[in-house]
Amino acid sequence: MYKVVRAWMRVLVCRARTARRDSGMVTSEYAMGIVAAVAFAVILYKVVTSGEVTAELQGIVKRALDAGV
């Protein structure tokens, strides 16, 4: 019985050590994901607010509103 308990304790300690080692990586991965999402949002904002895209979007909305009349 003692050997079984000792073996289980070793397994639990190894799992705890592994979890502690990886805890910092998860935070950095979230940070990199947020940075990438913000960069994508900035690029998308610049594209959508450019003159050509804005004019095209306004044309689409105008045609859609005129189609109902």
mmCIF file of the N, C-alpha and C atoms, coordinates in Angstrom:
data_MODEL
# 
_entry.id   MODEL 
# 
loop_
_atom_site.group_PDB 
_atom_site.id 
_atom_site.type_symbol 
_atom_site.label_atom_id 
_atom_site.label_alt_id 
_atom_site.label_comp_id 
_atom_site.label_asym_id 
_atom_site.label_entity_id 
_atom_site.label_seq_id 
_atom_site.pdbx_PDB_ins_code 
_atom_site.Cartn_x 
_atom_site.Cartn_y 
_atom_site.Cartn_z 
_atom_site.occupancy 
_atom_site.B_iso_or_equiv 
_atom_site.pdbx_formal_charge 
_atom_site.auth_seq_id 
_atom_site.auth_comp_id 
_atom_site.auth_asym_id 
_atom_site.auth_atom_id 
_atom_site.pdbx_PDB_model_num 
ATOM 1   N N  . MET A 1 1  ? 0.832   -1.197 0.000   1.00 0.00 ? 1  MET A N  1 
ATOM 2   C CA . MET A 1 1  ? 0.000   0.000  0.000   1.00 0.00 ? 1  MET A CA 1 
ATOM 3   C C  . MET A 1 1  ? 0.875   1.258  0.000   1.00 0.00 ? 1  MET A C  1 
ATOM 4   N N  . TYR A 1 2  ? 1.925   1.238  0.756   1.00 0.00 ? 2  TYR A N  1 
ATOM 5   C CA . TYR A 1 2  ? 2.818   2.393  0.844   1.00 0.00 ? 2  TYR A CA 1 
ATOM 6   C C  . TYR A 1 2  ? 3.448   2.694  -0.521  1.00 0.00 ? 2  TYR A C  1 
ATOM 7   N N  . LYS A 1 3  ? 3.837   1.641  -1.250  1.00 0.00 ? 3  LYS A N  1 
ATOM 8   C CA . LYS A 1 3  ? 4.471   1.830  -2.555  1.00 0.00 ? 3  LYS A CA 1 
ATOM 9   C C  . LYS A 1 3  ? 3.489   2.442  -3.560  1.00 0.00 ? 3  LYS A C  1 
ATOM 10  N N  . VAL A 1 4  ? 2.239   2.041  -3.496  1.00 0.00 ? 4  VAL A N  1 
ATOM 11  C CA . VAL A 1 4  ? 1.232   2.579  -4.407  1.00 0.00 ? 4  VAL A CA 1 
ATOM 12  C C  . VAL A 1 4  ? 0.998   4.060  -4.135  1.00 0.00 ? 4  VAL A C  1 
ATOM 13  N N  . VAL A 1 5  ? 0.882   4.418  -2.872  1.00 0.00 ? 5  VAL A N  1 
ATOM 14  C CA . VAL A 1 5  ? 0.666   5.818  -2.503  1.00 0.00 ? 5  VAL A CA 1 
ATOM 15  C C  . VAL A 1 5  ? 1.874   6.655  -2.917  1.00 0.00 ? 5  VAL A C  1 
ATOM 16  N N  . ARG A 1 6  ? 3.058   6.130  -2.695  1.00 0.00 ? 6  ARG A N  1 
ATOM 17  C CA . ARG A 1 6  ? 4.271   6.854  -3.051  1.00 0.00 ? 6  ARG A CA 1 
ATOM 18  C C  . ARG A 1 6  ? 4.358   7.055  -4.571  1.00 0.00 ? 6  ARG A C  1 
ATOM 19  N N  . ALA A 1 7  ? 3.973   6.053  -5.333  1.00 0.00 ? 7  ALA A N  1 
ATOM 20  C CA . ALA A 1 7  ? 3.992   6.166  -6.792  1.00 0.00 ? 7  ALA A CA 1 
ATOM 21  C C  . ALA A 1 7  ? 3.002   7.230  -7.264  1.00 0.00 ? 7  ALA A C  1 
ATOM 22  N N  . TRP A 1 8  ? 1.819   7.236  -6.677  1.00 0.00 ? 8  TRP A N  1 
ATOM 23  C CA . TRP A 1 8  ? 0.829   8.254  -7.039  1.00 0.00 ? 8  TRP A CA 1 
ATOM 24  C C  . TRP A 1 8  ? 1.302   9.655  -6.673  1.00 0.00 ? 8  TRP A C  1 
ATOM 25  N N  . MET A 1 9  ? 1.970   9.769  -5.543  1.00 0.00 ? 9  MET A N  1 
ATOM 26  C CA . MET A 1 9  ? 2.488   11.082 -5.138  1.00 0.00 ? 9  MET A CA 1 
ATOM 27  C C  . MET A 1 9  ? 3.534   11.566 -6.139  1.00 0.00 ? 9  MET A C  1 
ATOM 28  N N  . ARG A 1 10 ? 4.376   10.669 -6.627  1.00 0.00 ? 10 ARG A N  1 
ATOM 29  C CA . ARG A 1 10 ? 5.372   11.044 -7.636  1.00 0.00 ? 10 ARG A CA 1 
ATOM 30  C C  . ARG A 1 10 ? 4.688   11.543 -8.913  1.00 0.00 ? 10 ARG A C  1 
ATOM 31  N N  . VAL A 1 11 ? 3.646   10.848 -9.321  1.00 0.00 ? 11 VAL A N  1 
ATOM 32  C CA . VAL A 1 11 ? 2.920   11.248 -10.527 1.00 0.00 ? 11 VAL A CA 1 
ATOM 33  C C  . VAL A 1 11 ? 2.319   12.634 -10.339 1.00 0.00 ? 11 VAL A C  1 
ATOM 34  N N  . LEU A 1 12 ? 1.703   12.875 -9.209  1.00 0.00 ? 12 LEU A N  1 
ATOM 35  C CA . LEU A 1 12 ? 1.087   14.182 -8.950  1.00 0.00 ? 12 LEU A CA 1 
ATOM 36  C C  . LEU A 1 12 ? 2.124   15.292 -8.900  1.00 0.00 ? 12 LEU A C  1 
ATOM 37  N N  . VAL A 1 13 ? 3.267   15.036 -8.298  1.00 0.00 ? 13 VAL A N  1 
ATOM 38  C CA . VAL A 1 13 ? 4.320   16.049 -8.218  1.00 0.00 ? 13 VAL A CA 1 
ATOM 39  C C  . VAL A 1 13 ? 4.863   16.357 -9.608  1.00 0.00 ? 13 VAL A C  1 
ATOM 40  N N  . CYS A 1 14 ? 5.052   15.335 -10.421 1.00 0.00 ? 14 CYS A N  1 
ATOM 41  C CA . CYS A 1 14 ? 5.552   15.553 -11.791 1.00 0.00 ? 14 CYS A CA 1 
ATOM 42  C C  . CYS A 1 14 ? 4.553   16.375 -12.597 1.00 0.00 ? 14 CYS A C  1 
ATOM 43  N N  . ARG A 1 15 ? 3.274   16.086 -12.440 1.00 0.00 ? 15 ARG A N  1 
ATOM 44  C CA . ARG A 1 15 ? 2.252   16.860 -13.157 1.00 0.00 ? 15 ARG A CA 1 
ATOM 45  C C  . ARG A 1 15 ? 2.244   18.313 -12.702 1.00 0.00 ? 15 ARG A C  1 
ATOM 46  N N  . ALA A 1 16 ? 2.397   18.533 -11.411 1.00 0.00 ? 16 ALA A N  1 
ATOM 47  C CA . ALA A 1 16 ? 2.407   19.896 -10.881 1.00 0.00 ? 16 ALA A CA 1 
ATOM 48  C C  . ALA A 1 16 ? 3.614   20.664 -11.402 1.00 0.00 ? 16 ALA A C  1 
ATOM 49  N N  . ARG A 1 17 ? 4.773   20.014 -11.463 1.00 0.00 ? 17 ARG A N  1 
ATOM 50  C CA . ARG A 1 17 ? 5.969   20.679 -11.983 1.00 0.00 ? 17 ARG A CA 1 
ATOM 51  C C  . ARG A 1 17 ? 5.793   21.037 -13.456 1.00 0.00 ? 17 ARG A C  1 
ATOM 52  N N  . THR A 1 18 ? 5.222   20.137 -14.217 1.00 0.00 ? 18 THR A N  1 
ATOM 53  C CA . THR A 1 18 ? 5.004   20.390 -15.634 1.00 0.00 ? 18 THR A CA 1 
ATOM 54  C C  . THR A 1 18 ? 4.031   21.547 -15.828 1.00 0.00 ? 18 THR A C  1 
ATOM 55  N N  . ALA A 1 19 ? 2.980   21.577 -15.055 1.00 0.00 ? 19 ALA A N  1 
ATOM 56  C CA . ALA A 1 19 ? 1.992   22.658 -15.163 1.00 0.00 ? 19 ALA A CA 1 
ATOM 57  C C  . ALA A 1 19 ? 2.620   23.997 -14.811 1.00 0.00 ? 19 ALA A C  1 
ATOM 58  N N  . ARG A 1 20 ? 3.474   24.021 -13.810 1.00 0.00 ? 20 ARG A N  1 
ATOM 59  C CA . ARG A 1 20 ? 4.122   25.267 -13.413 1.00 0.00 ? 20 ARG A CA 1 
ATOM 60  C C  . ARG A 1 20 ? 5.068   25.769 -14.499 1.00 0.00 ? 20 ARG A C  1 
ATOM 61  N N  . ARG A 1 21 ? 5.771   24.882 -15.166 1.00 0.00 ? 21 ARG A N  1 
ATOM 62  C CA . ARG A 1 21 ? 6.706   25.282 -16.213 1.00 0.00 ? 21 ARG A CA 1 
ATOM 63  C C  . ARG A 1 21 ? 5.993   25.908 -17.399 1.00 0.00 ? 21 ARG A C  1 
ATOM 64  N N  . ASP A 1 22 ? 4.816   25.430 -17.733 1.00 0.00 ? 22 ASP A N  1 
ATOM 65  C CA . ASP A 1 22 ? 4.101   25.908 -18.906 1.00 0.00 ? 22 ASP A CA 1 
ATOM 66  C C  . ASP A 1 22 ? 3.214   27.111 -18.634 1.00 0.00 ? 22 ASP A C  1 
ATOM 67  N N  . SER A 1 23 ? 3.049   27.503 -17.397 1.00 0.00 ? 23 SER A N  1 
ATOM 68  C CA . SER A 1 23 ? 2.108   28.576 -17.098 1.00 0.00 ? 23 SER A CA 1 
ATOM 69  C C  . SER A 1 23 ? 2.524   29.902 -17.722 1.00 0.00 ? 23 SER A C  1 
ATOM 70  N N  . GLY A 1 24 ? 3.800   30.200 -17.818 1.00 0.00 ? 24 GLY A N  1 
ATOM 71  C CA . GLY A 1 24 ? 4.254   31.442 -18.433 1.00 0.00 ? 24 GLY A CA 1 
ATOM 72  C C  . GLY A 1 24 ? 4.067   31.445 -19.939 1.00 0.00 ? 24 GLY A C  1 
ATOM 73  N N  . MET A 1 25 ? 4.179   30.280 -20.557 1.00 0.00 ? 25 MET A N  1 
ATOM 74  C CA . MET A 1 25 ? 4.023   30.201 -22.003 1.00 0.00 ? 25 MET A CA 1 
ATOM 75  C C  . MET A 1 25 ? 2.611   30.546 -22.431 1.00 0.00 ? 25 MET A C  1 
ATOM 76  N N  . VAL A 1 26 ? 1.641   30.137 -21.668 1.00 0.00 ? 26 VAL A N  1 
ATOM 77  C CA . VAL A 1 26 ? 0.259   30.398 -22.036 1.00 0.00 ? 26 VAL A CA 1 
ATOM 78  C C  . VAL A 1 26 ? -0.001  31.898 -22.054 1.00 0.00 ? 26 VAL A C  1 
ATOM 79  N N  . THR A 1 27 ? 0.506   32.614 -21.079 1.00 0.00 ? 27 THR A N  1 
ATOM 80  C CA . THR A 1 27 ? 0.321   34.059 -21.014 1.00 0.00 ? 27 THR A CA 1 
ATOM 81  C C  . THR A 1 27 ? 0.973   34.736 -22.209 1.00 0.00 ? 27 THR A C  1 
ATOM 82  N N  . SER A 1 28 ? 2.172   34.320 -22.582 1.00 0.00 ? 28 SER A N  1 
ATOM 83  C CA . SER A 1 28 ? 2.843   34.942 -23.719 1.00 0.00 ? 28 SER A CA 1 
ATOM 84  C C  . SER A 1 28 ? 2.125   34.618 -25.023 1.00 0.00 ? 28 SER A C  1 
ATOM 85  N N  . GLU A 1 29 ? 1.545   33.439 -25.121 1.00 0.00 ? 29 GLU A N  1 
ATOM 86  C CA . GLU A 1 29 ? 0.796   33.095 -26.321 1.00 0.00 ? 29 GLU A CA 1 
ATOM 87  C C  . GLU A 1 29 ? -0.456  33.960 -26.436 1.00 0.00 ? 29 GLU A C  1 
ATOM 88  N N  . TYR A 1 30 ? -1.131  34.205 -25.333 1.00 0.00 ? 30 TYR A N  1 
ATOM 89  C CA . TYR A 1 30 ? -2.289  35.100 -25.357 1.00 0.00 ? 30 TYR A CA 1 
ATOM 90  C C  . TYR A 1 30 ? -1.863  36.506 -25.772 1.00 0.00 ? 30 TYR A C  1 
ATOM 91  N N  . ALA A 1 31 ? -0.740  36.973 -25.247 1.00 0.00 ? 31 ALA A N  1 
ATOM 92  C CA . ALA A 1 31 ? -0.258  38.315 -25.576 1.00 0.00 ? 31 ALA A CA 1 
ATOM 93  C C  . ALA A 1 31 ? 0.052   38.427 -27.060 1.00 0.00 ? 31 ALA A C  1 
ATOM 94  N N  . MET A 1 32 ? 0.695   37.417 -27.624 1.00 0.00 ? 32 MET A N  1 
ATOM 95  C CA . MET A 1 32 ? 1.012   37.450 -29.055 1.00 0.00 ? 32 MET A CA 1 
ATOM 96  C C  . MET A 1 32 ? -0.267  37.399 -29.896 1.00 0.00 ? 32 MET A C  1 
ATOM 97  N N  . GLY A 1 33 ? -1.254  36.647 -29.448 1.00 0.00 ? 33 GLY A N  1 
ATOM 98  C CA . GLY A 1 33 ? -2.535  36.602 -30.150 1.00 0.00 ? 33 GLY A CA 1 
ATOM 99  C C  . GLY A 1 33 ? -3.230  37.948 -30.152 1.00 0.00 ? 33 GLY A C  1 
ATOM 100 N N  . ILE A 1 34 ? -3.177  38.640 -29.023 1.00 0.00 ? 34 ILE A N  1 
ATOM 101 C CA . ILE A 1 34 ? -3.797  39.970 -28.925 1.00 0.00 ? 34 ILE A CA 1 
ATOM 102 C C  . ILE A 1 34 ? -3.071  40.955 -29.830 1.00 0.00 ? 34 ILE A C  1 
ATOM 103 N N  . VAL A 1 35 ? -1.743  40.908 -29.842 1.00 0.00 ? 35 VAL A N  1 
ATOM 104 C CA . VAL A 1 35 ? -0.970  41.809 -30.702 1.00 0.00 ? 35 VAL A CA 1 
ATOM 105 C C  . VAL A 1 35 ? -1.308  41.554 -32.170 1.00 0.00 ? 35 VAL A C  1 
ATOM 106 N N  . ALA A 1 36 ? -1.400  40.282 -32.554 1.00 0.00 ? 36 ALA A N  1 
ATOM 107 C CA . ALA A 1 36 ? -1.730  39.951 -33.937 1.00 0.00 ? 36 ALA A CA 1 
ATOM 108 C C  . ALA A 1 36 ? -3.142  40.421 -34.289 1.00 0.00 ? 36 ALA A C  1 
ATOM 109 N N  . ALA A 1 37 ? -4.080  40.259 -33.378 1.00 0.00 ? 37 ALA A N  1 
ATOM 110 C CA . ALA A 1 37 ? -5.458  40.694 -33.636 1.00 0.00 ? 37 ALA A CA 1 
ATOM 111 C C  . ALA A 1 37 ? -5.538  42.205 -33.779 1.00 0.00 ? 37 ALA A C  1 
ATOM 112 N N  . VAL A 1 38 ? -4.817  42.925 -32.955 1.00 0.00 ? 38 VAL A N  1 
ATOM 113 C CA . VAL A 1 38 ? -4.823  44.392 -33.045 1.00 0.00 ? 38 VAL A CA 1 
ATOM 114 C C  . VAL A 1 38 ? -4.187  44.842 -34.356 1.00 0.00 ? 38 VAL A C  1 
ATOM 115 N N  . ALA A 1 39 ? -3.089  44.199 -34.746 1.00 0.00 ? 39 ALA A N  1 
ATOM 116 C CA . ALA A 1 39 ? -2.439  44.562 -36.012 1.00 0.00 ? 39 ALA A CA 1 
ATOM 117 C C  . ALA A 1 39 ? -3.379  44.305 -37.188 1.00 0.00 ? 39 ALA A C  1 
ATOM 118 N N  . PHE A 1 40 ? -4.083  43.178 -37.158 1.00 0.00 ? 40 PHE A N  1 
ATOM 119 C CA . PHE A 1 40 ? -5.043  42.878 -38.225 1.00 0.00 ? 40 PHE A CA 1 
ATOM 120 C C  . PHE A 1 40 ? -6.167  43.902 -38.235 1.00 0.00 ? 40 PHE A C  1 
ATOM 121 N N  . ALA A 1 41 ? -6.650  44.302 -37.067 1.00 0.00 ? 41 ALA A N  1 
ATOM 122 C CA . ALA A 1 41 ? -7.727  45.291 -36.982 1.00 0.00 ? 41 ALA A CA 1 
ATOM 123 C C  . ALA A 1 41 ? -7.274  46.641 -37.534 1.00 0.00 ? 41 ALA A C  1 
ATOM 124 N N  . VAL A 1 42 ? -6.040  47.028 -37.266 1.00 0.00 ? 42 VAL A N  1 
ATOM 125 C CA . VAL A 1 42 ? -5.530  48.306 -37.773 1.00 0.00 ? 42 VAL A CA 1 
ATOM 126 C C  . VAL A 1 42 ? -5.438  48.271 -39.294 1.00 0.00 ? 42 VAL A C  1 
ATOM 127 N N  . ILE A 1 43 ? -4.930  47.174 -39.835 1.00 0.00 ? 43 ILE A N  1 
ATOM 128 C CA . ILE A 1 43 ? -4.824  47.055 -41.293 1.00 0.00 ? 43 ILE A CA 1 
ATOM 129 C C  . ILE A 1 43 ? -6.215  47.073 -41.930 1.00 0.00 ? 43 ILE A C  1 
ATOM 130 N N  . LEU A 1 44 ? -7.147  46.336 -41.340 1.00 0.00 ? 44 LEU A N  1 
ATOM 131 C CA . LEU A 1 44 ? -8.511  46.304 -41.868 1.00 0.00 ? 44 LEU A CA 1 
ATOM 132 C C  . LEU A 1 44 ? -9.154  47.687 -41.807 1.00 0.00 ? 44 LEU A C  1 
ATOM 133 N N  . TYR A 1 45 ? -8.935  48.407 -40.716 1.00 0.00 ? 45 TYR A N  1 
ATOM 134 C CA . TYR A 1 45 ? -9.474  49.764 -40.578 1.00 0.00 ? 45 TYR A CA 1 
ATOM 135 C C  . TYR A 1 45 ? -8.918  50.682 -41.662 1.00 0.00 ? 45 TYR A C  1 
ATOM 136 N N  . LYS A 1 46 ? -7.614  50.592 -41.910 1.00 0.00 ? 46 LYS A N  1 
ATOM 137 C CA . LYS A 1 46 ? -6.990  51.432 -42.939 1.00 0.00 ? 46 LYS A CA 1 
ATOM 138 C C  . LYS A 1 46 ? -7.550  51.116 -44.324 1.00 0.00 ? 46 LYS A C  1 
ATOM 139 N N  . VAL A 1 47 ? -7.769  49.845 -44.603 1.00 0.00 ? 47 VAL A N  1 
ATOM 140 C CA . VAL A 1 47 ? -8.309  49.457 -45.910 1.00 0.00 ? 47 VAL A CA 1 
ATOM 141 C C  . VAL A 1 47 ? -9.739  49.951 -46.067 1.00 0.00 ? 47 VAL A C  1 
ATOM 142 N N  . VAL A 1 48 ? -10.563 49.752 -45.043 1.00 0.00 ? 48 VAL A N  1 
ATOM 143 C CA . VAL A 1 48 ? -11.977 50.115 -45.141 1.00 0.00 ? 48 VAL A CA 1 
ATOM 144 C C  . VAL A 1 48 ? -12.162 51.624 -45.196 1.00 0.00 ? 48 VAL A C  1 
ATOM 145 N N  . THR A 1 49 ? -11.307 52.381 -44.543 1.00 0.00 ? 49 THR A N  1 
ATOM 146 C CA . THR A 1 49 ? -11.466 53.836 -44.535 1.00 0.00 ? 49 THR A CA 1 
ATOM 147 C C  . THR A 1 49 ? -10.733 54.513 -45.692 1.00 0.00 ? 49 THR A C  1 
ATOM 148 N N  . SER A 1 50 ? -10.115 53.743 -46.570 1.00 0.00 ? 50 SER A N  1 
ATOM 149 C CA . SER A 1 50 ? -9.457  54.358 -47.731 1.00 0.00 ? 50 SER A CA 1 
ATOM 150 C C  . SER A 1 50 ? -10.528 54.915 -48.668 1.00 0.00 ? 50 SER A C  1 
ATOM 151 N N  . GLY A 1 51 ? -10.136 55.835 -49.529 1.00 0.00 ? 51 GLY A N  1 
ATOM 152 C CA . GLY A 1 51 ? -11.083 56.530 -50.402 1.00 0.00 ? 51 GLY A CA 1 
ATOM 153 C C  . GLY A 1 51 ? -11.834 55.613 -51.341 1.00 0.00 ? 51 GLY A C  1 
ATOM 154 N N  . GLU A 1 52 ? -11.128 54.711 -51.999 1.00 0.00 ? 52 GLU A N  1 
ATOM 155 C CA . GLU A 1 52 ? -11.768 53.831 -52.983 1.00 0.00 ? 52 GLU A CA 1 
ATOM 156 C C  . GLU A 1 52 ? -12.782 52.896 -52.331 1.00 0.00 ? 52 GLU A C  1 
ATOM 157 N N  . VAL A 1 53 ? -12.399 52.298 -51.218 1.00 0.00 ? 53 VAL A N  1 
ATOM 158 C CA . VAL A 1 53 ? -13.297 51.348 -50.547 1.00 0.00 ? 53 VAL A CA 1 
ATOM 159 C C  . VAL A 1 53 ? -14.511 52.081 -49.981 1.00 0.00 ? 53 VAL A C  1 
ATOM 160 N N  . THR A 1 54 ? -14.291 53.241 -49.404 1.00 0.00 ? 54 THR A N  1 
ATOM 161 C CA . THR A 1 54 ? -15.411 54.016 -48.855 1.00 0.00 ? 54 THR A CA 1 
ATOM 162 C C  . THR A 1 54 ? -16.406 54.382 -49.958 1.00 0.00 ? 54 THR A C  1 
ATOM 163 N N  . ALA A 1 55 ? -15.899 54.822 -51.101 1.00 0.00 ? 55 ALA A N  1 
ATOM 164 C CA . ALA A 1 55 ? -16.782 55.185 -52.218 1.00 0.00 ? 55 ALA A CA 1 
ATOM 165 C C  . ALA A 1 55 ? -17.551 53.968 -52.709 1.00 0.00 ? 55 ALA A C  1 
ATOM 166 N N  . GLU A 1 56 ? -16.885 52.832 -52.809 1.00 0.00 ? 56 GLU A N  1 
ATOM 167 C CA . GLU A 1 56 ? -17.551 51.614 -53.268 1.00 0.00 ? 56 GLU A CA 1 
ATOM 168 C C  . GLU A 1 56 ? -18.620 51.170 -52.275 1.00 0.00 ? 56 GLU A C  1 
ATOM 169 N N  . LEU A 1 57 ? -18.320 51.219 -50.979 1.00 0.00 ? 57 LEU A N  1 
ATOM 170 C CA . LEU A 1 57 ? -19.316 50.847 -49.967 1.00 0.00 ? 57 LEU A CA 1 
ATOM 171 C C  . LEU A 1 57 ? -20.518 51.785 -49.997 1.00 0.00 ? 57 LEU A C  1 
ATOM 172 N N  . GLN A 1 58 ? -20.271 53.074 -50.175 1.00 0.00 ? 58 GLN A N  1 
ATOM 173 C CA . GLN A 1 58 ? -21.377 54.023 -50.266 1.00 0.00 ? 58 GLN A CA 1 
ATOM 174 C C  . GLN A 1 58 ? -22.225 53.754 -51.502 1.00 0.00 ? 58 GLN A C  1 
ATOM 175 N N  . GLY A 1 59 ? -21.586 53.389 -52.596 1.00 0.00 ? 59 GLY A N  1 
ATOM 176 C CA . GLY A 1 59 ? -22.320 53.047 -53.807 1.00 0.00 ? 59 GLY A CA 1 
ATOM 177 C C  . GLY A 1 59 ? -23.192 51.821 -53.604 1.00 0.00 ? 59 GLY A C  1 
ATOM 178 N N  . ILE A 1 60 ? -22.658 50.816 -52.932 1.00 0.00 ? 60 ILE A N  1 
ATOM 179 C CA . ILE A 1 60 ? -23.442 49.592 -52.656 1.00 0.00 ? 60 ILE A CA 1 
ATOM 180 C C  . ILE A 1 60 ? -24.648 49.915 -51.793 1.00 0.00 ? 60 ILE A C  1 
ATOM 181 N N  . VAL A 1 61 ? -24.450 50.715 -50.745 1.00 0.00 ? 61 VAL A N  1 
ATOM 182 C CA . VAL A 1 61 ? -25.563 51.058 -49.857 1.00 0.00 ? 61 VAL A CA 1 
ATOM 183 C C  . VAL A 1 61 ? -26.596 51.892 -50.616 1.00 0.00 ? 61 VAL A C  1 
ATOM 184 N N  . LYS A 1 62 ? -26.144 52.827 -51.444 1.00 0.00 ? 62 LYS A N  1 
ATOM 185 C CA . LYS A 1 62 ? -27.070 53.669 -52.208 1.00 0.00 ? 62 LYS A CA 1 
ATOM 186 C C  . LYS A 1 62 ? -27.900 52.825 -53.176 1.00 0.00 ? 62 LYS A C  1 
ATOM 187 N N  . ARG A 1 63 ? -27.250 51.893 -53.887 1.00 0.00 ? 63 ARG A N  1 
ATOM 188 C CA . ARG A 1 63 ? -27.982 51.015 -54.812 1.00 0.00 ? 63 ARG A CA 1 
ATOM 189 C C  . ARG A 1 63 ? -28.990 50.153 -54.061 1.00 0.00 ? 63 ARG A C  1 
ATOM 190 N N  . ALA A 1 64 ? -28.597 49.676 -52.864 1.00 0.00 ? 64 ALA A N  1 
ATOM 191 C CA . ALA A 1 64 ? -29.511 48.839 -52.075 1.00 0.00 ? 64 ALA A CA 1 
ATOM 192 C C  . ALA A 1 64 ? -30.723 49.641 -51.619 1.00 0.00 ? 64 ALA A C  1 
ATOM 193 N N  . LEU A 1 65 ? -30.514 50.889 -51.230 1.00 0.00 ? 65 LEU A N  1 
ATOM 194 C CA . LEU A 1 65 ? -31.631 51.714 -50.786 1.00 0.00 ? 65 LEU A CA 1 
ATOM 195 C C  . LEU A 1 65 ? -32.515 52.158 -51.951 1.00 0.00 ? 65 LEU A C  1 
ATOM 196 N N  . ASP A 1 66 ? -31.914 52.398 -53.096 1.00 0.00 ? 66 ASP A N  1 
ATOM 197 C CA . ASP A 1 66 ? -32.695 52.787 -54.269 1.00 0.00 ? 66 ASP A CA 1 
ATOM 198 C C  . ASP A 1 66 ? -33.477 51.622 -54.852 1.00 0.00 ? 66 ASP A C  1 
ATOM 199 N N  . ALA A 1 67 ? -33.033 50.418 -54.640 1.00 0.00 ? 67 ALA A N  1 
ATOM 200 C CA . ALA A 1 67 ? -33.708 49.233 -55.191 1.00 0.00 ? 67 ALA A CA 1 
ATOM 201 C C  . ALA A 1 67 ? -35.073 49.020 -54.524 1.00 0.00 ? 67 ALA A C  1 
ATOM 202 N N  . GLY A 1 68 ? -35.230 49.487 -53.321 1.00 0.00 ? 68 GLY A N  1 
ATOM 203 C CA . GLY A 1 68 ? -36.483 49.301 -52.609 1.00 0.00 ? 68 GLY A CA 1 
ATOM 204 C C  . GLY A 1 68 ? -37.576 50.255 -53.067 1.00 0.00 ? 68 GLY A C  1 
ATOM 205 N N  . VAL A 1 69 ? -37.204 51.312 -53.790 1.00 0.00 ? 69 VAL A N  1 
ATOM 206 C CA . VAL A 1 69 ? -38.174 52.327 -54.204 1.00 0.00 ? 69 VAL A CA 1 
ATOM 207 C C  . VAL A 1 69 ? -38.907 51.923 -55.443 1.00 0.00 ? 69 VAL A C  1 
# 
